[in-house]
């Protein structure tokens, strides 16, 4: 059975994903999701840090664009 995926619900004008729909949690801000992902609570996702220091959530690469965030 495929796990439900995290979806983006809100982004800034520059394209930074800041709101997410997390299965079992509902609407979740980026500031709350990042520590959960870093703690390994969401299989298939990781965090990245932009050169300007902004952390963001990304889906793990698997060759499919269909399941990417954003």
C-alpha positions in Angstrom: 0.0 0.0 0.0 1.4 3.4 -1.0 1.8 5.9 1.8 -0.1 9.1 1.5 2.0 12.0 0.5 2.6 15.5 1.9 1.2 18.2 -0.4 1.9 21.9 -0.6 -1.0 24.2 0.3 0.7 27.6 0.3 3.8 29.2 -1.1 5.3 32.7 -1.1 5.6 34.9 -4.1 9.1 33.6 -4.6 8.0 30.0 -4.6 9.1 28.9 -1.1 6.7 26.2 0.2 5.4 27.4 3.5 2.2 25.5 4.1 1.6 21.8 3.8 -1.2 19.2 4.2 0.3 16.4 6.2 -1.6 13.1 6.4 -2.9 12.7 10.0 -2.1 16.3 10.9 -3.9 18.4 8.4 -2.6 21.9 7.7 1.0 22.2 8.9 3.4 25.2 8.5 7.0 24.7 7.2 8.4 25.7 10.7 6.6 22.7 12.3 7.2 20.3 9.4 11.0 20.8 9.1 11.8 19.4 12.6 9.5 16.4 12.0 11.2 15.6 8.7 14.7 16.0 10.3 13.6 13.6 13.1 12.7 11.0 10.5 9.0 11.1 11.1 8.1 11.4 7.4 9.6 8.6 5.2 10.4 9.7 1.7 11.3 13.4 2.6 14.4 15.3 3.7 15.4 18.9 4.3 17.7 21.0 2.3 19.3 24.3 3.1 19.4 27.1 0.5 22.6 29.0 0.2 20.9 31.9 1.9 20.3 29.7 5.0 16.6 29.0 4.5 15.7 25.4 5.2 13.0 23.6 3.2 11.4 20.2 2.8 11.9 18.1 -0.3 10.8 14.7 -1.4 13.6 12.1 -1.8 14.7 11.7 -5.4 13.3 8.6 -7.1 13.2 9.5 -10.8 9.6 10.6 -10.8 8.4 14.2 -11.1 4.9 13.1 -10.3 5.4 12.9 -6.6 7.6 16.0 -6.1 6.6 18.8 -3.7 5.6 22.1 -5.2 
